[in-house]
Structure formats: structure tokens, C-alpha cells
Amino acid sequence: MPSIQSGVEYNWAIASNAAVAKMMLHMYDKNLKIEDRLKIQDLESSNLNELSSNMSADIIERSITYGKSVADAIYEYSKTDGGHESYLAPFQLPYTIPNDPHCWVPTGAVQNPLSPKWGTNRPFLLNNITKVQPSMPVSFSTDKQSEFYKEAMFVYHTVQNNTSEQIEIAKYWADDPFATCTPAGHTFAILTQILTEERVTLSKASVAFARMGIAENDAFIACWKGKYDYVLIRPVSYIQRYIDPNFNTVIGTPPFPAYTSGHSCEIGAGTRILTDMFTNGSGYYPFTDYSQLQFGFAARSFQNFNQMAEECANSRLYGGIHYTFDNEKGLQVGKAIGDNVNKEIKWPVFIR
Amino acid sequence: MAGFHKIIILVVIIMASCKDNRQTIENGIASFSDIQCRAAQLNERRFELFDQIRILEADTIANKKAIDSLKTEADLVKKQSLESADTLRVKLADFLSTQKFSSEDRKYFDDQINALVAKCKTNK
């Protein structure tokens, strides 16, 4: 990591602004439309103007240079993590789907499952991958008396009997990657809102984003490892084969295996970071999530981060796209990862 | 008696201040109600189109023309939705960050904005 010069002044807000802008340009470099590149540059300039008043030119220049050098160094490191430029080929072909009745099959027009090799990426904390992988709680079976069949029937009955509130919850947390800010983006939006409402310092905001970023990154790697270790068939495919060929889900089933739920993993990890940073450990934190107003949803209020995480996980059952055990184990994995990130990294303590 | 008058004056000031905040909230919501409504209606249409496409994708060959047509509209709706989200997010953030609302004010804001979203969805 680049070092700072001793005995000279930096402006850390200016450095952060430069680092974030440079990293955004790096990360999507080969797929960035001109208008999006301009938006990033405009935002960087606008922030810089706001931050630079009464600031000497050499401090500004030094801070920008340092911020960009940090972005460059981190980006160089990221090139060796396995996920580098994954946005250019997210299906990571070739991949052969195992041919077994318990295995995932396409649930729509997309014939290949997404990111089958993501689980081999380098995590920030190795323990997040090696120590939190869950076993399969229910053995696959098509026997009507089996636990697996009952689990599928539970999804079936839930979807048939959803209330309008449950349908709204399924849509609210769907976070379609091509039409919204994605599931992880939703969690980051909640974090950003809380940081703004709490009027925290740049130091605390930086630590919060670092903790959340590491937890989300590792949660998705761990989750995707499990998904392709088990390659479990989605409820919609099982139900249409063995229960009701006319069954339809509330929202579209994403193109990858069921176990465990990606939403549950990521919100589980996120909720442990939020709980550790903003509560005394109880998770009690009454707040309203305004982040989905921009996409035309009503705002949703929660008393507790755990309540929020449970709702997000359950939304996948209401949507008909996950078994209950996908959600429960996903939350368990995510929370374990969040706890690891909180405990295994020495985070600054005395920050406001 | 003087103490009683002070309490009355205090209550009147608090009530006036609450009324002021409520007016500020109503004015704030009114200032972005059009775009909030548009976001809600685009949201409804987006899910309708996804549902229709999913059903037709059971037979992609026979339904190719219909699927292509719906996908063209869905792409447009997604684009419009993301554009309105960009504008709305900034307006909401500006409004919420520049005001100092009590928890009661926040509750009033939540109720008012959610009533607006519900109304927009039923009036599509």
C-alpha cells in the first residue's frame, strides 16, 4: 500500500473522493459507456469543488495523488483474486451441469448457471470459506413422505397462499441486478442511509464501508462455493416435475443453483456488520429503509437489523424461488462471516 | 397562574412547530410527487412485463416474436426506471438530509410517502 509523506498535510476527504472515482473507473473500465464515465468524473469534480474551498493547491494535489495511488494498488491486488473482469464473462463458460435428478436445471431462457467458479475466488479471510460451509440439511428425494418433498410442498403452499403483503415483500427484496442496485447494493444503500442519518465522520464511514465490503465479498464467495458444491435443483423445477406442472413463482428464479440463498448470505453478513457498528450487540435499531422509494416501492420500517434480515431471507420463500432451508442456512453462513469480519480484523475502535 | 400560562404558551409553540414540520414534509413530498408516482408506475409495469416474459419463455421458439416485443418494452421500462431512480434518489437524499425531523415527523413522512406510493399504484 502506498505510504504517506511525513510532515505534510493531506485532506482525507479529497483523497477518498479521488480513490473512489479511480476505483470505479478501474473496475468497469472495459465496459463503461462514455456517459457513465462522464457521470463518475462529474461527481468526482463536483465533490472536489465542494471539498477544496480554502484549501491550498499543494494539499489538494497531494491528496488526489495519494487517493488515486491507493486505488491503483488495491486494483492491482484485485487482479489476482479470480474475479477480475468477471463482468465481461459472468457465466464463466465452459461449465458442465451435472446430470442428476437433484441438480439444477435451467428455469428460464438462460441455459447456463451464473458464475460457477466464483466459489474459488480469493476471500479476504480464509476462515470465511473453510469454516462456515454448511452441510446439506435435507437429502434429496422425490418420495412424497420425504423431508425434501415436504420442503418443496411448503414452498408450493406458501406461494399459493401468499398475502398481498408477502408478495410485496418478495418484490421489495428481489433487487433485480439489471433494474435495481442489486441485493448487496441494497444493503450498502441501507448502510449509507444510516451513516448519513447518524452524521458520522469520514473515518467511521470509511471503516463501515470497508467492513461491509469485506463481509459482502466473502459472503458471496462462500455462498457460491456451496451453490456449486451441491448444485441443488430450484423449487420451481422440482415442483413442476413432481407436484404441479403449472406452478409459477411470484418473481423470476435467478439462473443458478438453490442452496444456499445468496440474498440470505449477503443480508446475514451485512446485518452482523450493522449490528456491531450501530447497536450494543442486540441488533435493536428502529429505522425506515428509504432506499427502494427510488424504484417505486413504499418505504419499509424495522425495529431490529435481525428483523430486516429475516424479512429479506423469507422474501425468497414468498417469491417461490428458495426452500426454507436455503434461507435459514444462508443466513447462518452470512452471519458467521459477518462475525468473523468483525472479530478477526483489528478495526479502529475510537471512531465516531 | 403564571406557570399555567407558560405551559399553555409552550404547548402552543410546540404545536406550531409540529405543524410547521408537517407543512415542510407535505411541501417536500409534493415537490417530488410526480417523479415518485412515475417510479411506482414503472415498478408495476416492470414486474408485469417480467411475469409475461417468464410465462412465454416456456416455449421460446413459438413465442419468439411476442417475447422480443415484450423484452424491448422491458428494456425501455428498466432504462426509464433507472433514470427516474437517479433523479429521485438525489431529491430524497437532499430533502431528508437538510431537515431535522423528530421521530414523530419521520413517522409522518413515512405515512405520507407510503400513501402517495399506494395511490400512484392504484391510479396507474
Interface residues (C-beta under 8 A of the other chain):
Chain A: G108 A109 K171 D176 F178 A179 T180 T196 E197 N248 I251 G252 T288 Y290 L293 Q294 F295 G296 F297 A298 A299 S301
Chain B: Q36 R38 A39 A40 Q41 L42 N43 E44 R46 F47 F50 R54 I55 E57 T60 I67 K78 S81 L82 S84 A85 D86 L88 R89 L92 A93 L96 S97 R106 D110 I113 N114 V117 A118 C120 K121
